Amino acid sequence: MTQTIPNTPSAGQHQNIAKNCTSWVSTSPSPPNVSSARIDHRMPNRLHVFTRATRPIRTVAKAVIFFLKVFPMLPSRPVDWVTKQPVIEKVRYPTRFGQAEGDLYRPRACGPHPGIVVCLGVVPFGVDHPQVATLGKALARSGFAALLYWSPAMRDFRLDPEDIENIALAYRWFIEQPSVDPARSGLLGTCVGGAFALMAAASPLIRDRVGFIGAYAPYSSMWTFARDIASATRSCGDGREPWRVDPLTRKVFVHSLTAVLEPGEAERLRSAFANESGHLDGSMLSAEGQAVYALLTAPDADEAETALHRLPPIMQERLAALSPMNYLKDLHAPLIVLLHDRGDQVVPVGESRRLRSALAGHAGVHYTEMLFQHLDPVKGKLPLFRLVRELGKFFLAVYPLFRQVVAS
């Protein structure tokens, strides 16, 4: 089912929603008798006790529903029998540059529901890809109202600091919708989207209204991330080891690094370094272009570090603005869940480890490492017993999110 809803609900819409969701309540012109009043007085307390007692069961049930639906490889037909098909709505939300369009997935039942804004990051497919709908429907069937945030810059393979504020604006609009409970809402991001979820959650626009943050395979700093990509190495204890950089990661790196250059020069560098063996006559470039060229051709981590220090100030400021490490002190969310694959070729696992260390003094931080391939259990080709173990680790990792939002 696909609908379109306006930016903000009118007073009439609020009244209609309240009327529809409470139409089962009967009214009587005559006052209740004493015994009825006594029973009615006790019922809210009994209902509250029952709700609290069943909270762990409801939490596990919702987490299981999400777990079974988010991995297509798992048998989930019984979930379809006990949950209703989600409602999918086309919505328009505000950004710095006007209105943007996105998809809102929500349960068919009356709300308000816990809300989650999903930052999908840079993905090698379009908005209509089945994986996108799978995630949205899994969240909706497990009780969330989920807004999927798509960044035009990321769809152009660029990381732009402006997305941080745009995500915050989208979240602020989202939690004001009548189907969303702002007290049980938060942000979820995958890959670089996880890094942007962390940075957006620190925005003064929303930081006191974010109940949780989930980040899968985020990076911690564009400085260390750029060094790893340029040198094709990653940190390993006190040293470094070779790291096979995913082609998508390198493409985003090159596009983001050249974004502030003159368009023609940027395109020349992007074409030349579409793969790691690319080459270009650097002497024909501008001073800024030569600085970028030095980083793109750095043979090792030390040379990459030197090239980073020689970037123009505007580029260094941009890298700092894109680094979650610079935002952590402003995070107020009571729950932060970090997950990462140890062999991840898109974002090295050392990035999440740095975030975990930096957040050591922050209460409510959960960290899990797994053996998937960037959230894909199939690509890892694990033996059955190890696959079951890793799936169990994923379930336990996301369980705190459901415990946070299931009403007590």
ROPA-279134 format. One record per residue (C-alpha): residue in one letter; z, y, x. Coordinates in steps of 0.25 Angstrom, whole numbers, plus 5000, padded with zeros to 4 digits. Layout:
<sites>
AZYX;...
</sites>
This chain:
<sites>
M500050005000;T499650135006;Q500150275001;T500150415005;I501350495004;P501550645007;N502350715019;T503550735011;P504050694998;S504250794986;A505450804978;G504750734967;Q504450614976;H505850604980;Q506250594966;N505250494962;I505750404974;A507150414970;K506750384955;N505950264959;C506950204968;T508150224958;S507450194945;W508150064944;V509550134942;S509850144927;T510650254921;S511450264909;P511850394901;S513250334898;P514350324909;P514650184915;N515950124910;V517150114920;S516849974924;S515450004927;A515850124935;R516850044943;I515749944946;D514750044950;H515750114959;R515949984967;M514449944968;P514050044979;N515149994988;R514749854985;L513349884988;H513649955001;V514449835005;F513349735002;T512349825009;R513149835021;A513349685021;T511849645020;R511449755030;P511349645042;I510549555033;R509549665029;T509449715043;V509049575048;A508049555036;K507349685039;A507249665054;V506649525051;I505649585041;F505149685052;F505149575063;L504349475055;K503349585050;V503149655063;F502649535071;P501449475063;M501649345071;L502849315064;P502949255050;S503249365040;R502649325026;P504049305020;V504349455024;D503149485014;W503849405003;V505149485004;T504649625007;K503649715000;Q502449765006;P502649895013;V502150035008;I501250105017;E501050255015;K500150355022;V501050475026;R500850605033;Y501950655042;P502050785050;T501750805065;R501650925074;F500250945070;G500250915055;Q500250785047;A500050645052;E499750525044;G500550395045;D500850265038;L502250245032;Y502650105029;R503850085020;P504549975011;R504049974997;A505449984992;C506150114989;G506750185001;P507250255008;H506950165020;P507350165035;G506150245041;I505450225054;V504350305061;V503550215070;C502850275082;L501750175085;G501350235099;V500050205105;V499350085099;P497950025102;F497650015087;G497550105075;V498450135064;D497850035055;H498149915065;P498949795058;Q500049815068;V500349955063;A500449905049;T501249785053;L502349875059;G502349965048;K502449855037;A503549775045;L504449905046;A504149935031;R504449785026;S505749795035;G506249915027;F505750035035;A504850155031;A503950165043;L503050285047;L502050245058;Y501850365067;W500450375073;S500250475085;P498850525086;A499150555101;M499550405103;R498350355095;D497550435106;F498350365117;R499150485121;L500650505121;D500950655116;P502350715116;E501950775102;D502150645096;I503650645098;E503750765088;N502750705079;I503550575078;A504850655075;L504150735064;A503550615058;Y504950545058;R505650675052;W504550675040;F504750515039;I506250515037;E506150625026;Q505250535017;P505950475005;S505650325009;V506350345022;D507850345025;P508050445036;A509450385040;R508750255044;S507550295051;G506950295065;L505850285074;L505050165080;G504050165091;T503250065099;C502750085113;V502550235116;G502850255101;G504250205105;A504450315115;F503950425105;A504950365095;L506050395105;M505550535108;A505350575094;A506750515090;A507350625100;S506650735092;P507650835086;L506750825074;I507250685071;R508250635082;D509450645072;R508650565061;V508150445069;G509050325066;F508350235076;I507250225087;G506450095090;A505550095102;Y504649975107;A504149985121;P504350145123;Y504250215136;S505350295141;S504650405150;M503150435151;W503450465166;T503850315169;F502850265159;A501750345166;R502150295179;D502150145175;I500750165168;A500150235180;S500650135190;A500550005182;T501949975186;R503349975178;S504749975183;C505449845186;G506849855190;D506949945202;G505449925205;R504149925198;E503149815194;P501649805189;W501449835175;R500249805167;V499949935159;D499349915145;P498049985144;L498550065132;T499650115140;R498750165151;K497850225141;V498950305134;F499450345148;V498150405152;H497850475139;S499250535138;L499250575153;T497950645151;A498250715138;V498550845144;L497250855153;E495950925149;P495250825139;G494050795148;E494950765160;A495850685151;E494750595146;R494150575160;L495550525165;R495650435152;S494350375154;A494550345169;F495950285167;A495650205155;N496150085163;E497050085175;S495950065185;G495250195181;H494850305191;L494350445191;D494050555202;G495350635201;S494850745209;M494050795197;L495250815189;S496150935186;A497450945193;E498150885180;G497050775179;Q497350735194;A498850725191;V498550635180;Y497550555188;A498550535199;L499450465189;L498450385183;T498050335197;A499450315202;P499450175210;D500950155208;A502250205202;D502550305213;E501250365213;A501350375198;E502650445199;T502050545208;A500850575199;L501850595188;H502550705195;R501250765199;L500850785184;P500650925179;P501950975172;I501350965158;M501050815160;Q502450795165;E503050865153;R502250785144;L502750655150;A504150705149;A503950735134;L503450595132;S504650525138;P505650465129;M506750475140;N506750625139;Y507150615124;L508150505124;K509350605124;D508950655111;L508850525104;H509950515092;A509450385086;P510650285085;L509750165087;I508650155098;V507850015099;L507049995112;L506149875114;H505149845125;D504349725130;R504649685144;G503149665148;D502649785140;Q501249835146;V501249955137;V502550015141;P503349955152;V504749905148;G505449995158;E505150115149;S506050055138;R507150015149;R507250155153;L507450205139;R508550095137;S509250145150;A509050295146;L509650265132;A510850185137;G511850285132;H511250295118;A511850205108;G511050115099;V509950075109;H509349935109;Y508349885119;T507549755119;E506549705129;M505549595124;L504349515129;F503249555119;Q502049625123;H502249765118;L502849715105;D501849605103;P502449465104;V501149395104;K500549455117;G501749415125;K501349265122;L502849225123;P503249075121;L503849055107;F505249055111;R505149185119;L504349245108;V505449215098;R506449275107;E505749405109;L505449415094;G506949395092;K507249515103;F506249605095;F507049575082;L508349605088;A507849735094;V507349785081;Y508549745073;P509349865076;L508349955069;F508449875056;R509949875057;Q509950025059;V509150055046;V509649945036;A510550015027;S511949975027;
</sites>
